[in-house]
Amino acid sequence: MNPRVKEVFPKKDHTLLLVFKNGETKLYDCKPLLDFGVFQELNDLNYFLMAKVEHGTVVWPHEQDICPDTLYLEGKKIKKECNAV
């Protein structure tokens, strides 16, 4: 089983910055989903930015979700962003 999502930071370019429970950080591009069924609502940027983590995956208020395995396997691994204090 792949690690589950711990934190999500939705970006204005319809990508999700994801922090997984194993400490890995990945970027998942949602743009390929935007033309399909229930995911069309994610074209509304304000709605897209409402993404949150529930039960180890990313969800939106109207019950859209993406399989956590898909997020992990298809996400592009990136170095953790450093935030200056």
DAMO-V998887 format. One line per field, one symbol per residue. ss: DSSP state (@ for helix, = for strand, . for the rest). phi: phi as a letter, one per 20 degrees, with the letter a starting at -180 (. if undefined). A space follows every 10 residues. Layout:
ss->???
phi->???
//
This chain:
ss->....====== ....====== ....=====. @@@...@@@@ @@@.@@@@.. .===..===. ....==.@@@ @@@@.===.. .....
phi->.ffefdbccf dfemdcedde fenfdcddee gfefedkffg ffffgffgfe gbeblncecc gemfbcgfff gffefefcff fedfe
//
